[in-house]
Amino acid sequence: MTPGIQQRRDARLERRRRRIADAALDLFATRGYNATSVEEVVERAKMSKSAFYEFFTSKEDCFRELLAHEGGSLIDNVLSQAALGRNHHERLRFGITTFVRSCFERSSVARLLIVESVGLSEGVDKVRHELQAQFAGAVGEEVRHAMLHDPFYSDKDPQVFGRAVVGAVSDAVGHFLTHPGMDADSLAESLCRIFAP
């Protein structure tokens, strides 16, 4: 097979996989994991059930891949935006603000990461914990450096602080996504006043 033919075949397969993944993401986010069936995913994607199983071994496998890819993309964006800060204060603020804004802008991904993935299975929990650990680790590293010269952080345990930020920010985002009443920027600013004053 020539490289051009292989590239077109690969692109076609990726488009098919993406249609299924997009349908699954939408349904998992709006209806919930447990209320969504593979049949509904393929119906929404206008694909066959065999096409689904060409890409995923099960509904849980599809969810886990979506969480790893979409949640990973969100966390990568948070970390890259945080890195633009000139000091620990800005990096913490940029990270928290980017996480909150990204969750509000990509609420379907936020719902997977913050709501639907909790307690779903050992494999899904592992992916969620890995994503949270990336965010918490970056926060903890900033606190570790800030302890030396910023009185606010001097008595903070970096690991505990990192986990506290991830927990509080995730819980606040989850609450305000499901109970409207605060916009992303106001929520981010409130959280930054607590964790990066």
C-alpha positions as CSV (number, residue, x, y, z in Angstrom):
1,M,0.0,0.0,0.0
2,T,1.4,3.4,-0.9
3,P,1.9,6.0,1.8
4,G,-0.8,8.3,0.3
5,I,-3.4,5.5,0.4
6,Q,-2.4,4.5,3.9
7,Q,-2.7,8.1,5.1
8,R,-6.2,8.5,3.6
9,R,-7.2,5.2,5.1
10,D,-5.9,6.3,8.5
11,A,-7.6,9.7,8.3
12,R,-10.9,8.0,7.4
13,L,-10.6,5.6,10.4
14,E,-9.7,8.5,12.7
15,R,-12.8,10.5,11.5
16,R,-15.0,7.4,12.2
17,R,-13.5,7.0,15.6
18,R,-13.9,10.7,16.3
19,R,-17.6,10.6,15.4
20,I,-18.2,7.8,17.9
21,A,-16.1,9.5,20.6
22,D,-17.9,12.8,20.1
23,A,-21.3,11.1,20.3
24,A,-20.2,9.3,23.5
25,L,-18.8,12.4,25.1
26,D,-22.1,14.3,24.5
27,L,-24.2,11.5,25.8
28,F,-22.0,10.7,28.8
29,A,-22.0,14.4,29.7
30,T,-25.7,15.0,29.2
31,R,-27.3,11.7,30.2
32,G,-24.6,10.2,32.4
33,Y,-22.5,7.1,31.9
34,N,-24.9,4.7,33.5
35,A,-27.9,6.0,31.5
36,T,-26.1,5.8,28.2
37,S,-25.9,2.6,26.1
38,V,-23.6,1.6,23.3
39,E,-26.7,1.5,21.1
40,E,-27.4,5.1,21.8
41,V,-23.8,6.1,21.1
42,V,-23.8,4.5,17.7
43,E,-27.2,5.8,16.9
44,R,-26.1,9.4,17.7
45,A,-22.9,8.9,15.7
46,K,-24.9,7.3,12.8
47,M,-22.5,4.4,12.9
48,S,-22.9,0.6,13.4
49,K,-22.4,-1.2,16.6
50,S,-19.6,-3.2,14.9
51,A,-17.9,0.2,14.2
52,F,-18.0,1.0,17.9
53,Y,-16.3,-2.3,18.7
54,E,-13.7,-1.7,16.0
55,F,-12.3,1.1,18.2
56,F,-13.4,0.3,21.7
57,T,-13.6,-3.0,23.6
58,S,-16.5,-1.7,25.8
59,K,-18.5,1.3,26.9
60,E,-16.1,1.7,29.8
61,D,-13.1,1.5,27.5
62,C,-14.6,4.3,25.4
63,F,-15.2,6.4,28.6
64,R,-11.7,5.8,29.8
65,E,-10.2,6.8,26.5
66,L,-12.3,9.9,26.4
67,L,-11.3,10.9,29.9
68,A,-7.6,10.3,29.2
69,H,-7.7,12.2,25.9
70,E,-10.1,15.1,26.6
71,G,-9.2,15.4,30.3
72,G,-5.6,15.1,29.4
73,S,-5.9,17.9,26.9
74,L,-7.7,20.1,29.5
75,I,-4.9,19.5,32.1
76,D,-2.2,20.0,29.5
77,N,-3.7,23.4,28.6
78,V,-3.9,24.3,32.3
79,L,-0.2,23.5,32.8
80,S,0.9,25.3,29.7
81,Q,-1.0,28.5,30.6
82,A,0.3,28.3,34.2
83,A,3.8,28.1,32.9
84,L,3.4,31.6,31.3
85,G,3.4,33.2,34.7
86,R,6.5,35.2,35.7
87,N,6.4,34.0,39.3
88,H,4.7,31.5,41.6
89,H,1.8,33.8,42.3
90,E,1.0,34.3,38.6
91,R,1.5,30.7,37.8
92,L,-0.9,29.6,40.5
93,R,-3.5,32.1,39.4
94,F,-3.1,31.3,35.7
95,G,-3.4,27.6,36.4
96,I,-6.6,28.0,38.6
97,T,-8.1,30.5,36.2
98,T,-7.4,28.3,33.1
99,F,-8.9,25.2,34.8
100,V,-12.1,27.1,35.8
101,R,-12.5,28.7,32.4
102,S,-11.7,25.5,30.5
103,C,-14.3,23.6,32.6
104,F,-17.0,26.2,31.9
105,E,-16.1,26.3,28.2
106,R,-15.9,22.6,27.9
107,S,-18.5,21.6,30.3
108,S,-19.0,18.1,28.8
109,V,-15.3,17.3,29.5
110,A,-15.6,18.8,33.0
111,R,-18.6,16.7,33.7
112,L,-16.6,13.6,32.7
113,L,-13.6,14.6,34.8
114,I,-15.4,15.9,37.9
115,V,-18.7,14.0,38.0
116,E,-19.1,10.9,35.9
117,S,-15.7,9.4,36.4
118,V,-15.9,9.3,40.2
119,G,-16.1,5.7,41.5
120,L,-17.0,4.3,38.0
121,S,-14.3,1.7,38.0
122,E,-10.8,1.0,39.1
123,G,-9.5,1.8,35.6
124,V,-11.4,5.0,35.2
125,D,-10.4,6.1,38.7
126,K,-6.8,5.5,37.8
127,V,-7.0,7.8,34.8
128,R,-8.8,10.5,36.9
129,H,-6.3,10.3,39.7
130,E,-3.4,10.6,37.2
131,L,-4.9,13.8,35.7
132,Q,-5.5,15.2,39.2
133,A,-2.0,14.3,40.2
134,Q,-0.6,16.3,37.3
135,F,-2.4,19.4,38.4
136,A,-1.8,18.9,42.1
137,G,1.9,18.2,41.4
138,A,2.3,21.4,39.5
139,V,0.6,23.4,42.3
140,G,2.7,21.6,44.9
141,E,5.9,22.4,43.0
142,E,5.0,26.1,43.0
143,V,4.3,26.1,46.7
144,R,7.6,24.2,47.4
145,H,9.5,27.1,45.7
146,A,7.3,29.8,47.2
147,M,7.8,28.6,50.8
148,L,11.3,30.1,50.9
149,H,10.2,33.7,50.3
150,D,6.4,34.1,50.5
151,P,5.1,34.1,54.1
152,F,1.6,32.9,52.9
153,Y,3.1,29.6,51.8
154,S,6.0,29.3,54.4
155,D,4.0,26.9,56.6
156,K,2.1,25.0,53.9
157,D,2.8,21.4,53.0
158,P,3.2,21.4,49.2
159,Q,1.6,18.0,48.6
160,V,-1.4,18.7,50.8
161,F,-1.8,22.2,49.3
162,G,-1.7,20.8,45.8
163,R,-4.4,18.3,46.6
164,A,-6.4,20.9,48.4
165,V,-6.4,23.2,45.4
166,V,-7.4,20.4,43.0
167,G,-10.2,19.2,45.4
168,A,-11.6,22.7,46.1
169,V,-11.4,23.9,42.6
170,S,-13.0,20.7,41.2
171,D,-15.8,20.8,43.8
172,A,-16.5,24.5,43.2
173,V,-16.5,24.1,39.4
174,G,-18.8,21.0,39.7
175,H,-21.2,22.9,41.9
176,F,-21.4,26.0,39.7
177,L,-21.7,24.0,36.5
178,T,-24.8,22.2,37.9
179,H,-26.1,25.2,40.0
180,P,-25.7,28.3,37.8
181,G,-25.1,31.5,39.7
182,M,-21.5,32.4,39.2
183,D,-19.6,32.9,36.0
184,A,-16.2,31.4,35.4
185,D,-14.1,34.6,35.9
186,S,-15.8,35.4,39.2
187,L,-15.4,31.8,40.5
188,A,-11.7,31.8,39.4
189,E,-11.0,35.1,41.1
190,S,-12.7,33.9,44.3
191,L,-10.6,30.7,44.3
192,C,-7.4,32.7,43.5
193,R,-8.1,34.9,46.6
194,I,-8.1,31.8,48.7
195,F,-5.1,29.9,47.2
196,A,-3.0,32.6,45.6
197,P,-3.6,35.8,47.4
